[in-house]
Each structure stands twice: as C-alpha cells, then as structure tokens.
C-alpha cells in the first residue's frame, strides 16, 4: 500500500493526535484519505472537514496535495499517490 505523509494543523492535528503522521493506505483520492483517517483515528475528523448536506469540503477548510490547493485540482476526487504530502488546514483567526 502507498505511504502518504499527512500534516494536520490546529484542531485537526488534535483529532488525529499528531501534527504529522505517515500512513499506509489504499486510498486513491483525498476523499478516500479523509474516510481512512476518520476510521483510523476519530470520526470527528471527517465531521470537521465535510459538510454532511453537500458532501463537499467545508468552505473555510483548505487541503493541499504537494503544495497545491485541491480547489484548483479535482477537489475531494484529487488523486493521491505514494509519497504525497497532504496538508489539512482548519479555519484560522487571530490578530
């Protein structure tokens, strides 16, 4: 199974218990990876990211695959491969 490097920041890192993990997964897309991480760590990971009514990424969250925002790719259907770095960012505020 491909190994993927996951970086999850702020509250998302708290959910999976680390800011950075390397996982072996059969996930083929970012959406599959979210399902995998939710099953492996905590279902609240997906609940934080995905709007249950639209089944799309909540608007204030950002996900990057190798430095590219999935909004400019194929969104949750963006393909992932061995060695990819996936970054999950929750909304951030402050001054």
N, C-alpha and C positions, 0 to 999 in steps of 0.2 A: 504494500500500500504506500502511496506517496506520503512524504513527510512535508508538512506545512508549518511555517512559523507564524504564530498568532500573537499580535500585540493588542491588548485590550486596555484602554485607559479609563481612569477615574472609576465611576460606579461599575462599568463593565468588567474591569480588572478585578474589582472586589467580588463580583459574582463568580468568576472562574478561579478566584484565589491567587491570581498572579497577574502581573502586567505583561508577562511574556511566557508562552508555552510553545513547545514543539510537539505536534501531534501527527500520528499516522492515521490516515483516514481514507476511505473510499469515496469521499465527497468529490463531486465533479464540478459543482458550482458554488458560488458564495452562499446561495440559499441552502444548499445541502450542508455546507460547513456550519452555518448557524444552527441547523437542526442537530447536527452531530454534537456541537458544543453544548447545546441545551440538554441533550440526552446525557452527555458525559458529566457535565458539571452541575447545571441547575436550569430548570425550565424557565426561570425568570430572565435568563439571557435573551431568549427569543422574544419573550413578552416585552422586554425593554426596547428591542430593536424594531419589531414588526407590528404594524397596525393590523389588528385582527379583522377589521372590516374591509380593508383593501388588500391585505396580504402583501403589502409593499413596505419598504423601509420607511420608518417614521421620518418626517421631513427634516428634523433638526440633527439627526444622526448622520455620520459620514463613515464610509468604508472605503479603504484604499487597497488595491492589489498592486504590489510592486510600485507603489508611489502614484498610481493612477486612480482617481475617484471613479467608483463603479457607475456613478451617474453619467459619466462620459463613455462608459463601455456598455455592457448589456445588463446593467443593474444587478438584481439578485441572480440572474442567469449567467453572469460573468463566469467564464471557465477558470478553474484553478488547476495548477499542476505542481509536480514535485518541486520543492524548494521555494515556492512562492512565499512572499511575506504579505500577510493580510493584517491591516490595521483597522481597529474599530474605535471610533471616537463618539462619545456621547455629547450632548449639548454642553457647552461651557459658558459660564458667565463670570463676571467679576470686573474688577477695575484696576 
